[in-house]
Every structure is written in structure tokens, then in C-alpha cells.
Amino acid sequence: MPKFEPASRVSRIKSSASVAAAARVRELKAEGRRILDLTVGEPDFDTPEHIKAAAIEAITRGETKYTSVTGTPALQQAILQTLELRTGIHYTPAEITIGGGAKQVIFTAFMATLDAGDEVVVPAPYWVSYPDMVLANEGTPVIVACGEETGFKLTPGALAGALTERTKWVILNTPSNPTGAVYSPAELRALADVLAGFPHVQILTDEIYDQIYFGTGKLSNLVEVAPELKDRILAVNGVSKAYAMTGWRLGYAAGPAPLIAAINKLQSQISSCPSSVSQAAAAAALTGSQRFVQESLETYRGRRDAAVAALNAVDGLSCTTPEGAFYAYVNCAGVIGKTTTEGQVIATDEDFTLYLLEAASVAVIQGSAYGLGPYFRISYATSLDVIDESIAAIDKAVRALN
């Protein structure tokens, strides 16, 4: 049998760190170990009943065939109404695309636009998939470190310093995975002013956590703050996080019609269309009662406050209070250089996360996977009991270090 040689794009990328962490947790659980899992980037709630009912009704009506590559009319209309409600900006059907999750939409957008050597500005900490998606599509990720001193956010000066004639995209993720950071209207306006001087640059705004926002009032987004950039912005969203629908795999984006047409052309050859049943469920999610979203937000707020307070009480750890999403990005610089009872030196944040898994049976993800250490990410999309027990175990493990 000939030796298998994957395409070069496969060797350029890594497996998702969050997926790998979740797989390791499953392996340990299968071995009989009780693991306190703080890695999972999805709601621990069930999909709301009215959304499930809409899917069942669609199946009963026989809506189980191919749809248009651009989605069903009902879902298109639901997305257009949602976009106008949230941004105040009017979009047409030619300006939206629908895919098998926001992740697929982002990947296809890069596939539609990147050629070898094109650069994509990726602020760090970043969602683990951004750089690898760029690399898989022959682009060059330009990582810009955005430290705790800037609230883990891209500044106008750092953005200007990263832009070149080869820049094709800038990525903005707000609220952020992994930090929960949120850009204010003034911060978005300042970035828009820089981007105004680089008309060849497109902006991908990943807004998948936009309904998990703990601030007052409505969350701002770039197209609302800088409508003059509308024809350069691809605003990506979906139903996974806000409606506990991660497994339904339904994402969407709004952007300039020529870009959307290119994405849809690729989509027609990749998967033809998203699941018809998931489309019916997503339409119900966007147009139906939003009570679940409001109630889950308050639950996340309570979990966030409990997690942040407990983590900041652990000697050697600290974290800022996230403004959105359901993650905390924990500074572990205070434990770097310490030694375990077995004599192993904690030299990196990855060493520390491995130590927590072995010594405390707590699973978290190292900050280096997100492009900025020494930190680790926890998800508080789990019960208060698990959060309390996990952080107590972390505290005990930290106290055992020398």
C-alpha cells in the first residue's frame, strides 16, 4: 500500500486545541477518572423547546430536502430582520450567506478571498482556529499581541503598525473568545478611523457571542459604529451560543454582495446547503421568544461573578472581569517557575494546565493555544457546583507548589 501523503495545507495547520482538550477529557472519563471540565465552549443548557418543536414540525411537513444554497426564504427573512434590529443597518438577501456553523462561514470566506502571501491581522489572544484557517487557505496570519494592559483589545496604533499592502483581512472578535473582552463604540470608531486609510482591507467581525453581553444597553458592533465601512465588513454570527444550538450547525454572515456571491459559489460545491431542519430551527430561534437568551445571560452573569471572585482569591492567579461570552482568561504568571511535589518545574502555562489535570483533575486550556501566555482559559458554561469545586481544587493544587 503506498504511503499516504496529505496535501500541504494539512501539514500547515494544527488540530484545534479546544477540540483536543475536549477529546482528552473524554478519554480520561472513559478510563474511569472523574474530571472537572472547564474546557467546553458551549452552553450546558438544552435547546429551548419551541426551537426543537419547530424542527420536529419541519420534519413532519416533509421539509427534509435540499434548500437553496442561500437558505430558505423563512430563514433569510429571519436573519435580515435580526440584522436590522441589532445593527440598524438594512441588508438584502444578496448580502447574506448561510452555512454549517459560523466556523464554516469564516473558513469559506477565507477560501473565497485569500491567495498565497495575503496577510490576515489576527489580534491575540485569538480563537484558536483563526490562524489555522488562514494557513489552510494559503494566507499568512499576522499575530498582534494585545495584552492585559489594553484589556486584551487591539489598539489603533497596533492595528496601523500591522497593516501592509498585502493585508487582506483584519479579524475582530467581540465579545471575545477566550477573554470575554468587548470593544466599546469609541474603541471601534478609533479602529475604523485607521481602517479608513487602508481601503483594500476587509474586516471580519466575529459576533457569535453578541447576545452574551453583561454591559448596560445594547452591544455595539463595527458596522453600526462605522456604516461607511459596510461594503468592507463581513459580520459573522450564528445560533450556536445564544440559543444552545451548537450541534445544529447553523451560522450566517452579512457582507458585500460580491463577496457573498463568491462564498455562496464555494458553498454550492462544498455542501450545497445547510441542513433544512436546522434552518427551520434557526428561524424559530431568531423570530421566537427571546426569554431563554435573557435568562441564560443572567445565569452566566452569576457564574462569571463567582468564578472571577474565586480565581482572584487563589495566590498566584488573577483575572479581569469578562464583559461578555462565557470565558475567563486567567493570568498564571505567579505560578510559573514553581515546582511540583515530584520536582517538576512549572515552566509554561501548558505545564500548569497539565499539572492541574493530573494533580487536581481539572481540565482547562493553556493560554499559549490562544497566542498569549502565561494564561489559561476556563469556561463557566457549567454549573456553579462544578465551578466552585474546580476552583477549590485549583487552589489546593497551587498551594501544593513550592
C-alpha positions as CSV (number, residue, x, y, z in Angstrom):
1,M,0.0,0.0,0.0
2,P,1.5,3.4,-1.0
3,K,2.4,5.8,1.8
4,F,-0.3,8.4,2.3
5,E,0.9,12.0,1.8
6,P,-1.5,14.7,2.8
7,A,-1.8,17.9,0.9
8,S,0.5,20.7,2.1
9,R,-2.4,22.6,3.5
10,V,-2.9,19.8,6.1
11,S,0.6,19.9,7.3
12,R,0.5,23.7,7.7
13,I,-2.2,23.6,10.4
14,K,-2.7,22.1,13.8
15,S,-5.7,20.4,15.3
16,S,-7.9,22.7,17.3
17,A,-6.6,23.0,20.9
18,S,-10.1,23.2,22.3
19,V,-11.2,20.1,20.4
20,A,-8.0,18.3,21.5
21,A,-8.6,19.2,25.1
22,A,-12.2,18.0,25.0
23,A,-11.1,14.7,23.4
24,R,-8.5,14.2,26.2
25,V,-11.2,14.8,28.9
26,R,-13.4,12.2,27.2
27,E,-10.5,9.7,27.2
28,L,-9.9,10.2,30.9
29,K,-13.5,9.9,31.7
30,A,-13.7,6.7,29.7
31,E,-10.8,5.4,31.9
32,G,-12.9,6.0,35.0
33,R,-11.4,9.3,36.2
34,R,-13.7,12.0,37.4
35,I,-12.7,15.2,35.6
36,L,-13.9,18.6,36.4
37,D,-14.2,20.0,32.9
38,L,-13.8,23.8,32.3
39,T,-12.8,23.5,28.7
40,V,-16.2,23.2,27.0
41,G,-17.1,26.2,24.7
42,E,-20.8,25.6,24.5
43,P,-23.8,26.2,26.7
44,D,-24.7,23.5,29.2
45,F,-28.4,24.2,28.6
46,D,-30.7,22.2,26.3
47,T,-32.0,23.9,23.2
48,P,-35.3,25.7,24.0
49,E,-38.4,23.6,23.5
50,H,-40.0,25.9,20.9
51,I,-36.9,25.6,18.7
52,K,-36.9,21.8,18.9
53,A,-40.7,21.9,18.2
54,A,-40.1,23.9,15.0
55,A,-37.6,21.4,13.8
56,I,-39.9,18.5,14.5
57,E,-42.7,20.3,12.7
58,A,-40.5,20.9,9.7
59,I,-39.7,17.1,9.6
60,T,-43.4,16.3,9.8
61,R,-44.1,18.6,6.9
62,G,-41.5,16.9,4.8
63,E,-39.1,19.8,4.8
64,T,-36.1,17.4,4.6
65,K,-34.9,18.2,1.1
66,Y,-32.2,20.4,-0.4
67,T,-32.8,24.1,0.0
68,S,-31.3,26.9,-2.0
69,V,-27.6,27.5,-1.3
70,T,-28.7,30.8,0.2
71,G,-31.1,29.2,2.6
72,T,-34.9,29.0,3.0
73,P,-36.9,32.2,2.5
74,A,-38.1,31.9,6.1
75,L,-34.5,31.8,7.5
76,Q,-33.3,34.6,5.1
77,Q,-36.1,36.9,6.3
78,A,-35.4,36.0,10.0
79,I,-31.7,36.8,9.5
80,L,-32.4,40.1,7.7
81,Q,-34.8,41.2,10.4
82,T,-32.3,40.3,13.1
83,L,-29.5,42.2,11.5
84,E,-31.6,45.3,11.1
85,L,-32.8,45.1,14.7
86,R,-29.3,44.6,16.1
87,T,-27.3,47.0,13.8
88,G,-29.8,49.4,12.4
89,I,-28.4,48.6,9.0
90,H,-30.5,47.3,6.2
91,Y,-29.3,44.2,4.2
92,T,-30.7,42.5,1.2
93,P,-30.9,38.7,0.5
94,A,-27.9,39.1,-1.8
95,E,-25.8,40.3,1.1
96,I,-26.2,37.3,3.4
97,T,-24.8,33.8,3.4
98,I,-25.8,30.8,5.5
99,G,-23.5,27.8,6.3
100,G,-23.0,24.8,8.5
101,G,-22.0,26.9,11.5
102,A,-20.2,30.3,11.8
103,K,-16.9,28.3,11.6
104,Q,-17.7,27.1,8.1
105,V,-18.7,30.6,7.0
106,I,-15.4,32.0,8.2
107,F,-13.4,29.3,6.5
108,T,-15.3,29.7,3.3
109,A,-14.8,33.5,3.4
110,F,-11.0,32.9,3.6
111,M,-11.2,30.3,0.8
112,A,-13.0,32.8,-1.4
113,T,-10.5,35.7,-0.8
114,L,-7.0,34.6,0.1
115,D,-4.2,33.9,-2.3
116,A,-0.7,32.9,-1.3
117,G,1.0,35.6,0.6
118,D,-2.1,37.5,1.5
119,E,-2.0,38.7,5.2
120,V,-4.7,38.5,7.8
121,V,-4.3,40.5,11.0
122,V,-5.2,38.3,14.0
123,P,-5.3,40.0,17.4
124,A,-4.0,37.7,20.2
125,P,-5.5,36.3,22.3
126,Y,-7.4,34.8,19.5
127,W,-9.9,32.0,18.9
128,V,-7.7,29.0,18.2
129,S,-9.0,28.4,14.7
130,Y,-8.3,31.8,13.1
131,P,-4.6,31.4,12.3
132,D,-5.0,27.8,11.1
133,M,-7.9,28.7,8.9
134,V,-5.7,31.4,7.3
135,L,-2.9,29.0,6.8
136,A,-5.1,26.3,5.3
137,N,-6.1,28.8,2.7
138,E,-2.5,29.9,1.8
139,G,-2.7,33.1,3.7
140,T,-0.3,34.5,6.3
141,P,-1.6,35.2,9.8
142,V,-0.1,38.4,11.3
143,I,-0.4,37.9,15.0
144,V,-0.7,41.2,17.0
145,A,-0.3,40.7,20.8
146,C,-3.0,42.6,22.7
147,G,-2.0,42.3,26.4
148,E,-3.9,42.7,29.6
149,E,-2.8,46.3,29.7
150,T,-5.1,47.1,26.8
151,G,-7.9,44.9,28.0
152,F,-6.8,42.2,25.5
153,K,-8.0,44.5,22.7
154,L,-6.5,45.8,19.5
155,T,-5.4,49.4,19.7
156,P,-5.4,51.9,16.8
157,G,-1.6,52.1,17.0
158,A,-1.1,48.3,17.0
159,L,-3.5,48.0,14.1
160,A,-1.8,50.7,12.0
161,G,1.6,49.0,12.6
162,A,0.3,45.6,11.4
163,L,-1.3,46.8,8.1
164,T,0.6,46.5,4.8
165,E,-0.2,46.5,1.1
166,R,-0.6,42.7,1.5
167,T,-3.2,42.8,4.2
168,K,-6.5,41.3,3.0
169,W,-8.4,41.0,6.3
170,V,-8.5,42.2,9.9
171,I,-10.3,40.0,12.4
172,L,-12.3,41.5,15.3
173,N,-14.0,39.1,17.7
174,T,-16.2,40.9,20.2
175,P,-17.2,39.6,22.7
176,S,-14.0,37.6,22.6
177,N,-13.2,34.0,22.9
178,P,-11.0,33.5,25.0
179,T,-11.0,36.7,27.1
180,G,-14.6,37.9,27.1
181,A,-13.3,41.4,26.1
182,V,-15.8,43.8,24.4
183,Y,-14.9,46.8,22.3
184,S,-16.7,50.0,23.2
185,P,-18.2,52.3,20.5
186,A,-15.3,54.7,20.9
187,E,-12.8,51.9,20.5
188,L,-14.5,50.6,17.4
189,R,-14.6,54.2,16.0
190,A,-10.9,54.6,16.6
191,L,-10.1,51.4,14.7
192,A,-12.5,52.4,11.9
193,D,-10.6,55.6,11.5
194,V,-7.4,53.7,11.0
195,L,-9.0,51.3,8.5
196,A,-10.4,54.3,6.5
197,G,-6.8,54.8,5.3
198,F,-6.5,51.3,4.0
199,P,-9.4,50.8,1.6
200,H,-8.1,47.5,0.3
201,V,-8.5,45.8,3.7
202,Q,-11.7,43.9,4.6
203,I,-12.8,43.4,8.2
204,L,-14.3,40.1,9.5
205,T,-16.3,40.7,12.7
206,D,-17.0,37.5,14.6
207,E,-20.1,38.3,16.7
208,I,-21.1,34.8,17.7
209,Y,-21.3,35.8,21.4
210,D,-23.1,39.2,20.8
211,Q,-26.1,38.2,22.9
212,I,-24.0,37.1,25.9
213,Y,-23.0,40.7,26.9
214,F,-23.0,41.8,30.6
215,G,-22.8,45.5,30.0
216,T,-25.7,48.0,30.1
217,G,-27.6,48.8,26.9
218,K,-27.1,47.2,23.6
219,L,-23.8,45.8,22.4
220,S,-22.2,47.9,19.7
221,N,-20.7,46.5,16.5
222,L,-18.4,47.9,13.8
223,V,-21.0,48.2,11.0
224,E,-23.2,50.2,13.3
225,V,-20.5,52.5,14.5
226,A,-18.9,52.9,11.1
227,P,-21.6,52.3,8.5
228,E,-19.3,53.9,5.8
229,L,-17.3,50.6,6.1
230,K,-20.3,48.4,5.4
231,D,-19.0,47.3,2.0
232,R,-15.8,46.1,3.6
233,I,-17.3,44.3,6.7
234,L,-18.3,40.6,6.8
235,A,-20.3,40.3,10.0
236,V,-20.4,36.6,11.1
237,N,-22.9,35.2,13.6
238,G,-25.0,32.1,14.3
239,V,-27.4,30.4,16.7
240,S,-24.9,28.1,18.5
241,K,-24.0,30.1,21.6
242,A,-27.0,32.3,22.3
243,Y,-29.6,29.5,21.8
244,A,-27.7,26.5,22.9
245,M,-27.7,25.1,19.4
246,T,-24.0,24.1,18.9
247,G,-24.9,20.7,17.4
248,W,-27.4,22.1,14.9
249,R,-24.5,23.7,12.9
250,L,-26.1,26.8,11.6
251,G,-24.2,30.1,11.1
252,Y,-24.6,33.1,8.8
253,A,-22.9,36.3,7.7
254,A,-23.7,39.6,6.2
255,G,-21.4,41.4,3.9
256,P,-20.9,43.0,0.4
257,A,-22.8,41.2,-2.3
258,P,-19.7,40.3,-4.5
259,L,-18.0,38.6,-1.5
260,I,-21.3,36.8,-0.5
261,A,-21.7,35.6,-4.1
262,A,-18.1,34.1,-4.0
263,I,-18.8,32.4,-0.7
264,N,-22.1,31.0,-1.9
265,K,-20.4,29.8,-5.1
266,L,-18.0,27.8,-3.0
267,Q,-20.7,26.7,-0.6
268,S,-22.7,25.3,-3.6
269,Q,-19.7,22.9,-4.3
270,I,-18.9,22.1,-0.6
271,S,-22.2,21.1,0.9
272,S,-24.9,22.5,-1.3
273,C,-26.8,24.0,1.6
274,P,-27.1,23.8,5.4
275,S,-29.4,21.2,6.9
276,S,-33.0,22.1,6.1
277,V,-34.2,21.0,9.5
278,S,-31.5,23.2,11.2
279,Q,-32.7,26.1,9.1
280,A,-36.2,25.7,10.4
281,A,-35.0,25.6,14.0
282,A,-32.8,28.7,13.4
283,A,-35.6,30.7,12.0
284,A,-37.7,29.8,15.1
285,A,-34.8,30.8,17.3
286,L,-34.3,34.2,15.7
287,T,-38.0,35.1,15.5
288,G,-39.5,33.4,18.5
289,S,-39.4,34.2,22.2
290,Q,-36.0,35.5,23.5
291,R,-36.7,34.7,27.1
292,F,-34.2,31.9,27.1
293,V,-31.5,34.2,25.9
294,Q,-32.3,36.7,28.7
295,E,-32.5,34.1,31.4
296,S,-29.3,32.3,30.4
297,L,-27.5,35.6,30.3
298,E,-28.3,36.2,34.0
299,T,-27.2,32.7,34.8
300,Y,-23.9,33.3,33.1
301,R,-23.5,36.6,35.0
302,G,-23.8,34.8,38.3
303,R,-21.4,32.1,37.3
304,R,-18.9,34.7,36.0
305,D,-19.0,36.7,39.2
306,A,-18.5,33.6,41.3
307,A,-15.6,32.3,39.1
308,V,-13.8,35.6,38.9
309,A,-14.0,36.2,42.7
310,A,-12.8,32.7,43.5
311,L,-9.9,32.8,41.0
312,N,-8.7,36.1,42.2
313,A,-8.6,34.6,45.7
314,V,-6.1,32.0,44.6
315,D,-2.5,33.1,45.4
316,G,-0.6,33.4,42.2
317,L,-3.6,33.7,39.9
318,S,-5.6,36.7,38.7
319,C,-8.2,37.5,36.1
320,T,-10.0,40.6,34.9
321,T,-13.8,40.5,34.8
322,P,-15.1,39.4,31.3
323,E,-17.7,41.7,29.7
324,G,-19.2,39.0,27.5
325,A,-19.1,35.4,26.3
326,F,-18.7,32.7,28.9
327,Y,-15.0,32.5,29.4
328,A,-12.4,33.9,31.8
329,Y,-8.7,34.3,30.8
330,V,-6.7,33.7,33.9
331,N,-3.2,35.1,34.5
332,C,-1.0,32.4,35.9
333,A,2.4,34.2,35.9
334,G,2.5,33.9,39.6
335,V,2.9,30.1,39.5
336,I,5.5,30.0,36.6
337,G,8.8,28.8,38.0
338,K,7.3,26.9,40.9
339,T,7.9,23.2,41.4
340,T,5.6,20.3,42.0
341,T,6.0,17.9,44.9
342,E,7.5,15.5,42.3
343,G,10.2,18.1,41.4
344,Q,8.8,19.2,38.1
345,V,9.2,22.9,37.3
346,I,6.1,24.7,36.0
347,A,7.9,26.5,33.2
348,T,4.9,27.4,30.9
349,D,1.2,27.8,31.1
350,E,0.9,24.5,29.3
351,D,2.9,22.8,32.1
352,F,0.5,24.4,34.6
353,T,-2.6,23.1,32.8
354,L,-1.2,19.6,32.6
355,Y,-0.4,19.8,36.3
356,L,-4.0,20.8,37.1
357,L,-5.3,17.9,35.1
358,E,-3.1,15.4,36.8
359,A,-3.0,16.9,40.4
360,A,-6.5,18.4,40.6
361,S,-8.4,16.6,37.9
362,V,-9.4,19.9,36.5
363,A,-9.3,20.5,32.7
364,V,-8.6,24.0,31.4
365,I,-6.9,25.2,28.2
366,Q,-3.4,26.8,28.1
367,G,-3.2,30.4,27.0
368,S,-0.4,29.7,24.6
369,A,-3.0,27.9,22.4
370,Y,-4.7,31.3,22.0
371,G,-1.5,33.1,21.2
372,L,-0.8,34.8,24.6
373,G,0.7,33.3,27.7
374,P,1.1,32.8,30.6
375,Y,-2.7,32.4,30.9
376,F,-5.3,29.7,30.8
377,R,-8.9,29.8,29.7
378,I,-11.8,28.5,31.7
379,S,-15.4,28.2,30.5
380,Y,-18.1,28.9,33.0
381,A,-20.8,27.4,30.8
382,T,-21.2,24.8,33.5
383,S,-22.9,24.6,36.9
384,L,-22.0,26.7,39.9
385,D,-21.2,23.5,41.8
386,V,-18.7,22.5,39.2
387,I,-17.2,26.0,39.1
388,D,-16.8,26.1,42.9
389,E,-15.4,22.6,43.2
390,S,-13.0,23.1,40.3
391,I,-11.6,26.4,41.6
392,A,-11.2,24.9,45.1
393,A,-9.3,22.0,43.6
394,I,-7.1,24.5,41.6
395,D,-6.4,26.5,44.8
396,K,-5.4,23.3,46.6
397,A,-3.1,22.3,43.7
398,V,-1.5,25.8,43.7
399,R,-0.9,25.7,47.4
400,A,1.0,22.4,46.9
401,L,3.5,24.0,44.7
402,N,6.9,25.0,46.1
